[in-house]
């Protein structure tokens, strides 16, 4: 297996609502979409994510771009908040409690 690091061009050094931030990430996701789609033509490709890909996950940006270009199967992960309350051994809610995220 060959491993490719998907290193983000920016994290917190540019405000997330700035045009530069959005352009940098859009270019990053566009480039990786091309690369993944090309790899998927001849290889089985796995993208590992932290937490759940569709719960504030960055994979959703690739998922949208890959639609119609190659088959995509998403395997749900464990979100950070779920992992935290399981680590404590205590339920986060009881009975009819309401949890808002």
Secondary structure, DSSP 8 states (H G I E B T S, - for coil): --------S-SSSS-TTSHHHHHHHHHHHHHHHHHHHHHHTTS------SS-TTSS-THHHHHHHHTTTS---------HHHHHHHHHTS-S--TT-----
